[in-house]
Amino acid sequence: MFSGPLIADVYVLKAVQVFSAFLGIWAVWVMKIGNFNITPTLVKNGEFRCVGPYHWIRHPMYTSLFLFVIPEIISDFSVTRIISLLVLIVALMIKMNYEEKQLLKQFEEYENYMTNTKRIIPFIY
């Protein structure tokens, strides 16, 4: 982050960040470049995917972001970093809600998928 080191300085926290990177790469690989946008608008003729990390969580790319940022905050705590995390949480929650409304409209199977998966934390939320 702009407020300090990007990589955590404690090995356990670094391990979480490495896992985060793998999760993010896996999620992008499964979703396929071109089948999603960074903006919350859906890709025309996009494909519904519920395999790989999407089998357990609906938004593994967001989970990956959180798993990368939280160790940064723990490793080098500052008010700026906490505020940045809160802004990220609010922005991603708004984006998730919007995306899910769009996905419900585009894919009839998405409602069932929502009942069988959690948003960002497997088995919890």
C-alpha positions as a printed NumPy array, in Angstrom:
array([[  0.   ,   0.   ,   0.   ],
       [  1.042,   3.613,  -0.315],
       [  1.427,   3.877,   3.451],
       [  4.178,   1.338,   3.955],
       [  5.628,  -1.962,   2.738],
       [  3.521,  -4.009,   0.332],
       [  4.728,  -7.365,   1.651],
       [  4.256,  -8.312,   5.297],
       [  7.404,  -8.79 ,   7.348],
       [  6.229, -11.827,   9.354],
       [  6.533, -15.241,   7.666],
       [  3.023, -16.39 ,   8.554],
       [  1.576, -13.191,   7.117],
       [  3.75 , -13.564,   4.001],
       [  2.378, -17.083,   3.628],
       [ -1.173, -15.7  ,   3.718],
       [ -0.203, -13.196,   1.024],
       [  1.328, -15.935,  -1.14 ],
       [ -1.848, -18.   ,  -0.727],
       [ -3.805, -14.879,  -1.644],
       [ -1.838, -14.481,  -4.873],
       [ -2.424, -18.13 ,  -5.802],
       [ -6.146, -17.813,  -5.051],
       [ -6.407, -14.68 ,  -7.197],
       [ -4.515, -16.261, -10.089],
       [ -6.585, -19.457,  -9.805],
       [ -9.829, -17.444,  -9.821],
       [ -8.791, -15.462, -12.909],
       [ -7.602, -18.642, -14.655],
       [-10.898, -20.446, -13.971],
       [-13.019, -17.445, -14.948],
       [-10.888, -16.878, -18.091],
       [ -9.686, -13.462, -19.213],
       [-12.457, -11.845, -21.229],
       [-15.249, -13.483, -19.213],
       [-15.238, -10.771, -16.518],
       [-14.699,  -7.042, -16.065],
       [-12.934,  -5.057, -13.407],
       [-15.998,  -2.84 , -13.409],
       [-19.178,  -4.425, -12.026],
       [-20.793,  -4.697, -15.451],
       [-21.2  ,  -8.175, -16.894],
       [-19.519,  -9.251, -20.09 ],
       [-21.916,  -9.689, -22.977],
       [-22.306, -13.431, -23.671],
       [-20.299, -14.226, -20.529],
       [-20.262, -17.769, -19.172],
       [-21.407, -18.82 , -15.714],
       [-18.613, -20.611, -13.815],
       [-18.93 , -22.474, -10.519],
       [-15.8  , -24.624, -10.508],
       [-12.402, -24.199,  -8.881],
       [-12.519, -21.593,  -6.121],
       [-16.013, -20.603,  -7.311],
       [-17.227, -23.969,  -6.026],
       [-16.786, -22.676,  -2.443],
       [-17.051, -18.898,  -2.725],
       [-18.795, -16.58 ,  -5.154],
       [-16.13 , -13.858,  -5.154],
       [-12.678, -15.458,  -4.788],
       [-10.955, -12.487,  -6.428],
       [-12.266, -10.259,  -3.635],
       [-11.247, -12.838,  -1.035],
       [ -7.787, -12.734,  -2.559],
       [ -7.658,  -8.952,  -2.193],
       [ -8.675,  -9.118,   1.463],
       [ -6.175, -11.899,   2.181],
       [ -3.421,  -9.781,   0.708],
       [ -4.309,  -6.474,   2.364],
       [ -5.113,  -7.648,   5.901],
       [ -1.603,  -9.051,   6.553],
       [ -0.177,  -5.71 ,   5.388],
       [ -2.219,  -3.956,   8.053],
       [ -1.264,  -6.445,  10.758],
       [  2.401,  -6.245,   9.783],
       [  2.645,  -2.458,   9.583],
       [ -0.379,  -1.032,  11.385],
       [ -1.452,   2.544,  10.715],
       [ -4.663,   4.52 ,  10.76 ],
       [ -4.209,   5.181,   7.03 ],
       [ -4.156,   1.457,   6.345],
       [ -7.266,   0.824,   8.456],
       [ -9.11 ,   3.599,   6.634],
       [ -7.964,   2.141,   3.305],
       [ -9.281,  -1.291,   4.337],
       [-12.638,   0.187,   5.348],
       [-12.907,   1.986,   1.998],
       [-12.014,  -1.264,   0.204],
       [-14.639,  -3.209,   2.169],
       [-17.371,  -0.674,   1.409],
       [-16.438,  -0.467,  -2.281],
       [-16.33 ,  -4.235,  -2.731],
       [-19.591,  -4.775,  -0.835],
       [-21.338,  -2.268,  -3.111],
       [-19.753,  -3.926,  -6.132],
       [-20.711,  -7.44 ,  -4.946],
       [-24.332,  -6.454,  -4.395],
       [-24.555,  -4.843,  -7.828],
       [-22.807,  -7.757,  -9.563],
       [-25.034, -10.334,  -7.901],
       [-28.178,  -8.492,  -9.007],
       [-26.852,  -8.516, -12.559],
       [-25.847, -12.185, -12.362],
       [-29.324, -13.129, -11.108],
       [-30.804, -11.444, -14.176],
       [-28.372, -13.048, -16.632],
       [-28.09 , -16.589, -15.267],
       [-31.14 , -18.464, -13.976],
       [-28.907, -20.936, -12.108],
       [-27.251, -18.146, -10.104],
       [-29.966, -18.073,  -7.427],
       [-29.386, -21.75 ,  -6.634],
       [-25.628, -21.153,  -6.706],
       [-26.073, -18.358,  -4.13 ],
       [-27.865, -20.71 ,  -1.736],
       [-25.042, -23.268,  -1.974],
       [-22.009, -20.963,  -1.676],
       [-20.801, -18.152,   0.521],
       [-19.725, -14.749,  -0.749],
       [-16.095, -14.419,   0.329],
       [-15.347, -16.717,   3.297],
       [-16.013, -20.431,   2.693],
       [-18.677, -21.905,   5.009],
       [-19.053, -18.559,   6.875],
       [-19.962, -15.516,   4.727]])
